[in-house]
Amino acid sequence: MGTWDDQLAIADLIHRYSRAVNDGDDQSLREFYTEGGVFAGLTGEFQIDTQFDAYVESLSSMRAGAFPNLRQLATTPVVDVDGDRAVAHTPVLLLATPPGGETKLVKSGVLRDELVRTEAGWRFKRREARVDGVQ
């Protein structure tokens, strides 16, 4: 289970990541990953070290297309810590609001994170967005 400090630090990382996505602060997302970190989700799988620009472009495309004014709501993470490694499962909702339109729930799912403690604190080794209804 880990200490409360570890669990709180991981929950903070998860929520700060969502805030960066919501604020469109895509360039800061690199800081949330370890060296060799991976994001896998709706738009593909990206090695953050070598495919960061493609990852950022995928987020921009989502905002410009099907998900205008994207909001990622990460709810309550369940965190299991084992030494310097951890796994977190966080229910997530994606909302979109077209200009002058009504906010709609467009996707729901779970973020499954594999994390590693680094000198800079906890970071994502692998972040996988598992979308409900998508295999």
C-alpha positions as CSV (number, residue, x, y, z in Angstrom):
1,M,0.0,0.0,0.0
2,G,2.8,2.4,0.7
3,T,2.9,5.5,2.9
4,W,0.3,8.2,2.9
5,D,3.0,10.6,1.7
6,D,3.7,8.3,-1.3
7,Q,0.0,8.0,-2.1
8,L,-0.6,11.7,-1.7
9,A,2.4,12.5,-4.0
10,I,1.2,10.2,-6.7
11,A,-2.4,11.5,-6.5
12,D,-0.9,15.0,-6.8
13,L,1.0,14.0,-9.9
14,I,-2.1,12.5,-11.5
15,H,-4.1,15.7,-10.8
16,R,-1.4,18.1,-11.9
17,Y,-1.1,16.1,-15.2
18,S,-4.9,16.6,-15.7
19,R,-4.6,20.3,-15.0
20,A,-1.8,20.6,-17.6
21,V,-4.0,18.8,-20.1
22,N,-6.9,21.0,-19.3
23,D,-4.8,24.2,-19.4
24,G,-3.4,23.2,-22.8
25,D,0.1,23.2,-21.2
26,D,1.2,20.3,-23.3
27,Q,4.9,21.1,-23.3
28,S,5.0,20.5,-19.5
29,L,3.7,17.0,-19.9
30,R,7.2,15.6,-20.6
31,E,8.2,16.4,-17.0
32,F,5.6,13.9,-15.7
33,Y,7.4,10.9,-17.2
34,T,10.6,8.9,-16.5
35,E,13.2,8.4,-19.1
36,G,11.7,5.8,-21.5
37,G,8.2,6.7,-20.3
38,V,5.2,5.7,-22.5
39,F,1.7,7.1,-23.0
40,A,-0.9,4.8,-24.6
41,G,-4.5,5.9,-25.3
42,L,-7.1,6.8,-27.9
43,T,-4.7,8.3,-30.3
44,G,-1.9,5.7,-30.1
45,E,1.1,4.7,-28.1
46,F,3.9,7.2,-27.7
47,Q,7.5,6.8,-26.4
48,I,7.7,10.2,-24.6
49,D,11.5,10.5,-25.2
50,T,11.3,10.1,-28.9
51,Q,7.7,10.8,-29.9
52,F,6.8,13.7,-27.6
53,D,6.0,16.0,-30.5
54,A,3.6,13.4,-32.0
55,Y,2.0,13.0,-28.6
56,V,1.4,16.7,-28.3
57,E,0.1,16.9,-31.8
58,S,-2.4,14.1,-31.0
59,L,-3.7,16.2,-28.1
60,S,-4.0,19.3,-30.2
61,S,-5.9,17.4,-32.9
62,M,-8.3,16.0,-30.3
63,R,-9.0,19.6,-29.1
64,A,-9.4,20.9,-32.6
65,G,-11.6,18.1,-33.7
66,A,-14.0,15.9,-31.7
67,F,-13.1,17.3,-28.3
68,P,-13.2,21.1,-28.3
69,N,-12.4,22.7,-24.9
70,L,-11.4,19.3,-23.6
71,R,-11.5,18.7,-19.9
72,Q,-10.0,15.6,-18.3
73,L,-11.5,14.9,-14.9
74,A,-9.4,12.4,-13.0
75,T,-11.3,11.3,-10.0
76,T,-10.1,9.3,-7.0
77,P,-7.0,7.2,-7.6
78,V,-6.4,3.9,-5.9
79,V,-2.6,3.6,-5.4
80,D,-0.5,0.5,-4.6
81,V,3.1,1.3,-3.7
82,D,5.8,-1.3,-3.5
83,G,9.1,0.3,-2.6
84,D,10.1,2.7,-5.4
85,R,7.4,1.4,-7.8
86,A,3.7,1.9,-7.8
87,V,0.5,1.2,-9.8
88,A,-2.4,3.6,-9.8
89,H,-5.9,3.1,-11.2
90,T,-7.9,6.4,-11.6
91,P,-11.4,6.7,-13.1
92,V,-11.4,9.4,-15.7
93,L,-14.1,11.4,-17.6
94,L,-13.5,13.4,-20.7
95,L,-15.8,16.4,-21.3
96,A,-16.0,18.6,-24.3
97,T,-17.8,21.9,-24.9
98,P,-18.1,23.3,-28.4
99,P,-18.1,27.1,-28.7
100,G,-21.5,28.3,-27.5
101,G,-22.6,24.8,-26.9
102,E,-23.4,22.5,-24.1
103,T,-20.8,20.5,-22.2
104,K,-21.1,16.8,-22.9
105,L,-19.4,13.6,-21.6
106,V,-17.6,12.2,-24.5
107,K,-15.5,9.4,-23.0
108,S,-15.1,7.6,-19.7
109,G,-12.6,5.0,-18.6
110,V,-9.6,4.3,-16.3
111,L,-6.1,5.6,-16.3
112,R,-3.7,2.8,-15.3
113,D,-0.4,4.2,-14.3
114,E,2.9,2.5,-13.6
115,L,5.1,4.8,-11.6
116,V,8.7,5.0,-10.4
117,R,10.2,7.1,-7.6
118,T,13.0,9.2,-9.0
119,E,15.2,11.9,-7.5
120,A,12.6,14.4,-8.7
121,G,9.7,12.5,-7.1
122,W,7.2,10.1,-8.5
123,R,6.9,9.9,-12.3
124,F,5.0,7.9,-14.9
125,K,6.8,5.0,-16.4
126,R,3.7,4.0,-18.4
127,R,0.4,5.8,-18.5
128,E,-2.4,3.9,-20.2
129,A,-5.9,5.3,-20.9
130,R,-8.3,2.5,-21.0
131,V,-11.5,3.8,-22.6
132,D,-14.9,2.2,-21.7
133,G,-16.3,0.3,-24.6
134,V,-13.1,0.3,-26.6
135,Q,-11.1,-2.9,-26.9
